[in-house]
Amino acid sequence: AYAASKGAIVAFTKALAREYLLQDVRANVIAPGGIDTPMNKNVPLPLNVNHRLFDNLRMPNGRFGKPEDVAGVVAMLASKDGCFINGDIIRVDGGVHS
């Protein structure tokens, strides 16, 4: 259900972007990777997991994202600098999907 809901959000956003394009309304999806927040501090991993390998797969750049990393993208999209970005998925994941 989680993956289906993510797909639905993307489809809904793309439909909104096209529907309201001529009214100067933009819609984009921000898809953050692992962000260092209190919610993620105590997420347990199974005992048989190689933590170093797992972290390298989740964080190829060596760290979790910070809330400020996502906030910068939000600010850019809301500014004049983001005026030509519409109907897109912007991944803020430190290269996980690269």
ROBATOR-708774 format. One record per residue: chain; residue in three letters; z, y, x of N, C-alpha, C in turn. Coordinates in nm, 3 decimals, decimal comma. Each point is the difference from the previous one (the first is absolute). Layout:
residues N
r cadena=A; residuo=ALA; npz=Z; npy=Y; npx=X; capz=Z; capy=Y; capx=X; cpz=Z; cpy=Y; cpx=X $
...
This chain:
residues 98
r cadena=A; residuo=ALA; npz=0,000; npy=-0,120; npx=0,082; capz=0,000; capy=0,120; capx=-0,082; cpz=0,000; cpy=0,127; cpx=0,086 $
r cadena=A; residuo=TYR; npz=0,068; npy=-0,008; npx=0,116; capz=0,007; capy=0,117; capx=0,088; cpz=-0,139; cpy=0,039; cpx=0,050 $
r cadena=A; residuo=ALA; npz=-0,075; npy=-0,098; npx=0,050; capz=-0,135; capy=0,029; capx=0,052; cpz=-0,091; cpy=0,050; cpx=-0,111 $
r cadena=A; residuo=ALA; npz=0,012; npy=-0,058; npx=-0,118; capz=-0,084; capy=0,044; capx=-0,113; cpz=0,032; cpy=0,144; cpx=-0,038 $
r cadena=A; residuo=SER; npz=0,128; npy=0,036; npx=0,004; capz=0,036; capy=0,138; capx=-0,035; cpz=-0,053; cpy=0,098; cpx=0,104 $
r cadena=A; residuo=LYS; npz=-0,001; npy=-0,039; npx=0,128; capz=-0,057; capy=0,087; capx=0,103; cpz=-0,150; cpy=0,019; cpx=-0,022 $
r cadena=A; residuo=GLY; npz=-0,068; npy=-0,107; npx=-0,034; capz=-0,143; capy=0,009; capx=-0,030; cpz=-0,027; cpy=0,087; cpx=-0,120 $
r cadena=A; residuo=ALA; npz=0,087; npy=-0,010; npx=-0,100; capz=-0,016; capy=0,082; capx=-0,121; cpz=0,017; cpy=0,148; cpx=0,031 $
r cadena=A; residuo=ILE; npz=0,096; npy=0,032; npx=0,087; capz=0,022; capy=0,141; capx=0,038; cpz=-0,125; cpy=0,056; cpx=0,069 $
r cadena=A; residuo=VAL; npz=-0,059; npy=-0,079; npx=0,090; capz=-0,121; capy=0,044; capx=0,070; cpz=-0,114; cpy=0,022; cpx=-0,099 $
r cadena=A; residuo=ALA; npz=-0,021; npy=-0,096; npx=-0,090; capz=-0,108; capy=0,013; capx=-0,099; cpz=0,024; cpy=0,120; cpx=-0,091 $
r cadena=A; residuo=PHE; npz=0,123; npy=0,019; npx=-0,044; capz=0,035; capy=0,113; capx=-0,086; cpz=-0,026; cpy=0,133; cpx=0,071 $
r cadena=A; residuo=THR; npz=0,039; npy=0,007; npx=0,127; capz=-0,018; capy=0,122; capx=0,078; cpz=-0,148; cpy=0,033; cpx=0,018 $
r cadena=A; residuo=LYS; npz=-0,080; npy=-0,101; npx=0,029; capz=-0,144; capy=0,023; capx=0,016; cpz=-0,062; cpy=0,048; cpx=-0,131 $
r cadena=A; residuo=ALA; npz=0,044; npy=-0,056; npx=-0,112; capz=-0,051; capy=0,044; capx=-0,131; cpz=0,041; cpy=0,145; cpx=-0,027 $
r cadena=A; residuo=LEU; npz=0,126; npy=0,034; npx=0,030; capz=0,046; capy=0,139; capx=-0,018; cpz=-0,079; cpy=0,096; cpx=0,088 $
r cadena=A; residuo=ALA; npz=-0,024; npy=-0,039; npx=0,123; capz=-0,072; capy=0,086; capx=0,094; cpz=-0,139; cpy=0,033; cpx=-0,053 $
r cadena=A; residuo=ARG; npz=-0,066; npy=-0,098; npx=-0,056; capz=-0,135; capy=0,022; capx=-0,052; cpz=0,003; cpy=0,078; cpx=-0,132 $
r cadena=A; residuo=GLU; npz=0,094; npy=-0,036; npx=-0,086; capz=0,010; capy=0,061; capx=-0,133; cpz=0,027; cpy=0,151; cpx=0,008 $
r cadena=A; residuo=TYR; npz=0,086; npy=0,041; npx=0,093; capz=0,043; capy=0,140; capx=0,005; cpz=-0,060; cpy=0,078; cpx=0,116 $
r cadena=A; residuo=LEU; npz=-0,101; npy=-0,056; npx=0,064; capz=-0,063; capy=0,064; capx=0,115; cpz=-0,048; cpy=0,142; cpx=-0,030 $
r cadena=A; residuo=LEU; npz=-0,067; npy=0,018; npx=-0,112; capz=-0,056; capy=0,132; capx=-0,032; cpz=0,105; cpy=0,101; cpx=-0,046 $
r cadena=A; residuo=GLN; npz=0,121; npy=-0,047; npx=-0,029; capz=0,109; capy=0,092; capx=-0,035; cpz=0,085; cpy=0,035; cpx=0,122 $
r cadena=A; residuo=ASP; npz=-0,050; npy=-0,034; npx=0,119; capz=0,068; capy=0,031; capx=0,125; cpz=0,137; cpy=-0,067; cpx=0,011 $
r cadena=A; residuo=VAL; npz=0,009; npy=-0,121; npx=-0,055; capz=0,122; capy=-0,081; capx=0,012; cpz=-0,035; cpy=-0,118; cpx=0,090 $
r cadena=A; residuo=ARG; npz=0,081; npy=-0,020; npx=0,102; capz=-0,023; capy=-0,111; capx=0,093; cpz=0,109; cpy=-0,104; cpx=-0,016 $
r cadena=A; residuo=ALA; npz=-0,036; npy=-0,125; npx=0,025; capz=0,096; capy=-0,110; capx=-0,006; cpz=-0,025; cpy=-0,092; cpx=0,119 $
r cadena=A; residuo=ASN; npz=0,105; npy=-0,030; npx=0,073; capz=-0,008; capy=-0,089; capx=0,115; cpz=0,121; cpy=-0,092; cpx=0,001 $
r cadena=A; residuo=VAL; npz=-0,012; npy=-0,109; npx=0,072; capz=0,111; capy=-0,093; capx=0,018; cpz=0,049; cpy=0,013; cpx=0,144 $
r cadena=A; residuo=ILE; npz=0,129; npy=0,014; npx=0,016; capz=0,059; capy=-0,007; capx=0,133; cpz=0,067; cpy=-0,136; cpx=0,009 $
r cadena=A; residuo=ALA; npz=-0,043; npy=-0,079; npx=0,099; capz=0,051; capy=-0,137; capx=0,016; cpz=0,081; cpy=-0,008; cpx=0,130 $
r cadena=A; residuo=PRO; npz=0,130; npy=0,024; npx=-0,009; capz=0,081; capy=-0,005; capx=0,122; cpz=0,027; cpy=-0,144; cpx=0,043 $
r cadena=A; residuo=GLY; npz=0,015; npy=-0,016; npx=0,130; capz=0,045; capy=-0,128; capx=0,054; cpz=0,152; cpy=-0,001; cpx=0,000 $
r cadena=A; residuo=GLY; npz=0,058; npy=-0,070; npx=0,095; capz=0,146; capy=-0,003; capx=0,011; cpz=0,054; cpy=0,136; cpx=0,040 $
r cadena=A; residuo=ILE; npz=0,086; npy=0,054; npx=-0,084; capz=0,058; capy=0,131; capx=0,025; cpz=0,150; cpy=-0,018; cpx=0,024 $
r cadena=A; residuo=ASP; npz=0,050; npy=0,064; npx=0,103; capz=0,141; capy=-0,010; capx=0,037; cpz=0,085; cpy=0,079; cpx=-0,099 $
r cadena=A; residuo=THR; npz=0,049; npy=-0,070; npx=-0,099; capz=0,086; capy=0,060; capx=-0,102; cpz=0,124; cpy=-0,087; cpx=-0,016 $
r cadena=A; residuo=PRO; npz=0,105; npy=0,050; npx=-0,062; capz=0,120; capy=-0,082; capx=-0,021; cpz=-0,031; cpy=-0,131; cpx=-0,074 $
r cadena=A; residuo=MET; npz=-0,098; npy=0,001; npx=-0,088; capz=-0,034; capy=-0,121; capx=-0,075; cpz=-0,045; cpy=-0,113; cpx=0,094 $
r cadena=A; residuo=ASN; npz=-0,065; npy=0,034; npx=0,111; capz=-0,053; capy=-0,101; capx=0,091; cpz=0,095; cpy=-0,039; cpx=0,112 $
r cadena=A; residuo=LYS; npz=0,115; npy=0,061; npx=0,009; capz=0,092; capy=-0,024; capx=0,112; cpz=0,052; cpy=-0,144; cpx=0,004 $
r cadena=A; residuo=ASN; npz=0,032; npy=-0,056; npx=-0,113; capz=0,067; capy=-0,130; capx=-0,003; cpz=-0,083; cpy=-0,110; cpx=-0,062 $
r cadena=A; residuo=VAL; npz=-0,132; npy=0,008; npx=0,017; capz=-0,086; capy=-0,105; capx=-0,053; cpz=0,009; cpy=-0,119; cpx=0,094 $
r cadena=A; residuo=PRO; npz=0,053; npy=-0,113; npx=-0,047; capz=0,015; capy=-0,116; capx=0,089; cpz=-0,132; cpy=-0,073; cpx=0,021 $
r cadena=A; residuo=LEU; npz=-0,019; npy=-0,053; npx=0,119; capz=-0,114; capy=-0,087; capx=0,030; cpz=0,052; cpy=-0,143; cpx=0,009 $
r cadena=A; residuo=PRO; npz=-0,084; npy=-0,097; npx=-0,032; capz=0,043; capy=-0,139; capx=0,016; cpz=0,039; cpy=-0,028; cpx=0,145 $
r cadena=A; residuo=LEU; npz=0,092; npy=-0,092; npx=0,021; capz=0,051; capy=-0,028; capx=0,135; cpz=-0,107; cpy=-0,053; cpx=0,095 $
r cadena=A; residuo=ASN; npz=-0,102; npy=-0,068; npx=-0,054; capz=-0,101; capy=-0,060; capx=0,087; cpz=-0,114; cpy=0,094; cpx=0,035 $
r cadena=A; residuo=VAL; npz=0,012; npy=0,127; npx=-0,032; capz=-0,105; capy=0,097; capx=0,028; cpz=0,020; cpy=0,060; cpx=0,139 $
r cadena=A; residuo=ASN; npz=-0,106; npy=0,005; npx=0,077; capz=0,003; capy=0,069; capx=0,129; cpz=-0,004; cpy=0,150; cpx=-0,031 $
r cadena=A; residuo=HIS; npz=0,113; npy=0,066; npx=0,011; capz=0,011; capy=0,140; capx=-0,041; cpz=-0,094; cpy=0,091; cpx=0,077 $
r cadena=A; residuo=ARG; npz=-0,015; npy=-0,024; npx=0,129; capz=-0,089; capy=0,085; capx=0,081; cpz=-0,145; cpy=-0,012; cpx=-0,047 $
r cadena=A; residuo=LEU; npz=-0,046; npy=-0,123; npx=-0,021; capz=-0,136; capy=-0,023; capx=-0,049; cpz=-0,018; cpy=0,060; cpx=-0,139 $
r cadena=A; residuo=PHE; npz=0,100; npy=-0,022; npx=-0,086; capz=-0,007; capy=0,053; capx=-0,136; cpz=-0,010; cpy=0,152; cpx=0,002 $
r cadena=A; residuo=ASP; npz=0,082; npy=0,064; npx=0,082; capz=-0,004; capy=0,147; capx=0,010; cpz=-0,134; cpy=0,048; cpx=0,054 $
r cadena=A; residuo=ASN; npz=-0,059; npy=-0,070; npx=0,097; capz=-0,130; capy=0,039; capx=0,053; cpz=-0,109; cpy=-0,009; cpx=-0,106 $
r cadena=A; residuo=LEU; npz=0,009; npy=-0,100; npx=-0,086; capz=-0,098; capy=-0,013; capx=-0,107; cpz=0,017; cpy=0,111; cpx=-0,104 $
r cadena=A; residuo=ARG; npz=0,125; npy=0,033; npx=-0,030; capz=0,028; capy=0,104; capx=-0,101; cpz=-0,020; cpy=0,140; cpx=0,055 $
r cadena=A; residuo=MET; npz=0,025; npy=0,018; npx=0,130; capz=-0,001; capy=0,134; capx=0,059; cpz=-0,077; cpy=-0,002; cpx=0,131 $
r cadena=A; residuo=PRO; npz=-0,133; npy=-0,003; npx=-0,004; capz=-0,076; capy=-0,006; capx=0,126; cpz=0,025; cpy=0,118; cpx=0,093 $
r cadena=A; residuo=ASN; npz=0,043; npy=0,112; npx=-0,054; capz=0,027; capy=0,117; capx=0,086; cpz=0,145; cpy=0,002; cpx=0,049 $
r cadena=A; residuo=GLY; npz=0,078; npy=-0,103; npx=-0,033; capz=0,133; capy=-0,015; capx=0,055; cpz=0,114; cpy=0,062; cpx=-0,078 $
r cadena=A; residuo=ARG; npz=-0,026; npy=0,056; npx=-0,115; capz=0,111; capy=0,059; capx=-0,077; cpz=-0,033; cpy=0,001; cpx=-0,148 $
r cadena=A; residuo=PHE; npz=0,104; npy=0,009; npx=-0,079; capz=-0,019; capy=0,025; capx=-0,142; cpz=-0,041; cpy=0,145; cpx=-0,019 $
r cadena=A; residuo=GLY; npz=-0,067; npy=0,029; npx=-0,110; capz=-0,031; capy=0,137; capx=-0,032; cpz=0,126; cpy=0,075; cpx=-0,041 $
r cadena=A; residuo=LYS; npz=-0,010; npy=0,130; npx=0,003; capz=0,110; capy=0,085; capx=-0,046; cpz=-0,043; cpy=0,066; cpx=-0,130 $
r cadena=A; residuo=PRO; npz=0,094; npy=0,036; npx=-0,085; capz=-0,038; capy=0,071; capx=-0,122; cpz=-0,087; cpy=0,123; cpx=0,029 $
r cadena=A; residuo=GLU; npz=0,025; npy=0,067; npx=0,114; capz=-0,079; capy=0,118; capx=0,036; cpz=-0,147; cpy=-0,035; cpx=0,025 $
r cadena=A; residuo=ASP; npz=-0,027; npy=-0,123; npx=0,045; capz=-0,139; capy=-0,042; capx=0,023; cpz=-0,078; cpy=0,000; cpx=-0,131 $
r cadena=A; residuo=VAL; npz=0,064; npy=-0,048; npx=-0,105; capz=-0,063; capy=-0,002; capx=-0,132; cpz=-0,004; cpy=0,140; cpx=-0,058 $
r cadena=A; residuo=ALA; npz=0,107; npy=0,075; npx=0,018; capz=0,006; capy=0,137; capx=-0,055; cpz=-0,111; cpy=0,087; cpx=0,056 $
r cadena=A; residuo=GLY; npz=-0,034; npy=-0,019; npx=0,127; capz=-0,108; capy=0,078; capx=0,059; cpz=-0,134; cpy=-0,025; cpx=-0,068 $
r cadena=A; residuo=VAL; npz=-0,024; npy=-0,125; npx=-0,036; capz=-0,125; capy=-0,034; capx=-0,070; cpz=0,000; cpy=0,061; cpx=-0,140 $
r cadena=A; residuo=VAL; npz=0,114; npy=-0,008; npx=-0,068; capz=0,011; capy=0,060; capx=-0,134; cpz=-0,026; cpy=0,150; cpx=0,008 $
r cadena=A; residuo=ALA; npz=0,060; npy=0,066; npx=0,099; capz=-0,019; capy=0,145; capx=0,015; cpz=-0,146; cpy=0,034; cpx=0,027 $
r cadena=A; residuo=MET; npz=-0,066; npy=-0,079; npx=0,083; capz=-0,140; capy=0,025; capx=0,030; cpz=-0,085; cpy=-0,016; cpx=-0,126 $
r cadena=A; residuo=LEU; npz=0,024; npy=-0,107; npx=-0,076; capz=-0,078; capy=-0,021; capx=-0,122; cpz=0,021; cpy=0,112; cpx=-0,101 $
r cadena=A; residuo=ALA; npz=0,119; npy=0,054; npx=-0,006; capz=0,031; capy=0,106; capx=-0,096; cpz=-0,052; cpy=0,136; cpx=0,047 $
r cadena=A; residuo=SER; npz=-0,039; npy=0,008; npx=0,125; capz=-0,047; capy=0,128; capx=0,054; cpz=-0,151; cpy=0,012; cpx=-0,009 $
r cadena=A; residuo=LYS; npz=-0,049; npy=0,115; npx=0,045; capz=-0,144; capy=0,023; capx=0,006; cpz=-0,070; cpy=-0,100; cpx=0,092 $
r cadena=A; residuo=ASP; npz=0,072; npy=-0,047; npx=0,101; capz=-0,058; capy=-0,094; capx=0,096; cpz=-0,041; cpy=-0,132; cpx=-0,066 $
r cadena=A; residuo=GLY; npz=0,061; npy=-0,034; npx=-0,112; capz=-0,032; capy=-0,124; capx=-0,068; cpz=-0,093; cpy=0,016; cpx=-0,118 $
r cadena=A; residuo=CYS; npz=-0,063; npy=0,116; npx=-0,012; capz=-0,077; capy=0,030; capx=-0,121; cpz=-0,123; cpy=-0,089; cpx=-0,020 $
r cadena=A; residuo=PHE; npz=-0,048; npy=-0,068; npx=0,104; capz=-0,120; capy=-0,081; capx=-0,014; cpz=0,032; cpy=-0,150; cpx=0,003 $
r cadena=A; residuo=ILE; npz=0,128; npy=-0,032; npx=-0,012; capz=0,043; capy=-0,140; capx=-0,004; cpz=0,035; cpy=-0,033; cpx=-0,144 $
r cadena=A; residuo=ASN; npz=-0,070; npy=-0,097; npx=-0,056; capz=0,021; capy=-0,034; capx=-0,141; cpz=-0,033; cpy=-0,147; cpx=-0,023 $
r cadena=A; residuo=GLY; npz=0,087; npy=-0,069; npx=-0,073; capz=-0,024; capy=-0,139; capx=-0,035; cpz=0,014; cpy=-0,095; cpx=0,118 $
r cadena=A; residuo=ASP; npz=0,081; npy=0,036; npx=0,097; capz=0,010; capy=-0,079; capx=0,122; cpz=0,137; cpy=-0,066; cpx=0,013 $
r cadena=A; residuo=ILE; npz=0,004; npy=-0,102; npx=0,085; capz=0,126; capy=-0,065; capx=0,036; cpz=0,030; cpy=0,043; cpx=0,143 $
r cadena=A; residuo=ILE; npz=0,111; npy=0,067; npx=0,019; capz=0,037; capy=0,047; capx=0,133; cpz=0,118; cpy=-0,083; cpx=0,047 $
r cadena=A; residuo=ARG; npz=-0,025; npy=-0,080; npx=0,101; capz=0,104; capy=-0,088; capx=0,053; cpz=0,079; cpy=0,075; cpx=0,108 $
r cadena=A; residuo=VAL; npz=0,129; npy=0,000; npx=-0,017; capz=0,091; capy=0,060; capx=0,098; cpz=0,087; cpy=-0,116; cpx=0,048 $
r cadena=A; residuo=ASP; npz=-0,059; npy=-0,083; npx=0,087; capz=0,065; capy=-0,126; capx=0,035; cpz=0,005; cpy=-0,027; cpx=0,150 $
r cadena=A; residuo=GLY; npz=-0,029; npy=0,099; npx=0,082; capz=0,008; capy=-0,019; capx=0,144; cpz=-0,102; cpy=-0,097; cpx=0,056 $
r cadena=A; residuo=GLY; npz=-0,104; npy=-0,028; npx=-0,073; capz=-0,105; capy=-0,088; capx=0,049; cpz=0,009; cpy=-0,144; cpx=-0,047 $
r cadena=A; residuo=VAL; npz=0,089; npy=-0,029; npx=-0,093; capz=0,015; capy=-0,138; capx=-0,049; cpz=-0,132; cpy=-0,053; cpx=-0,056 $
r cadena=A; residuo=HIS; npz=-0,073; npy=0,082; npx=-0,070; capz=-0,126; capy=-0,045; capx=-0,063; cpz=-0,123; cpy=0,029; cpx=0,085 $
r cadena=A; residuo=SER; npz=0,020; npy=0,037; npx=0,127; capz=-0,117; capy=0,032; capx=0,084; cpz=-0,061; cpy=-0,125; cpx=0,058 $
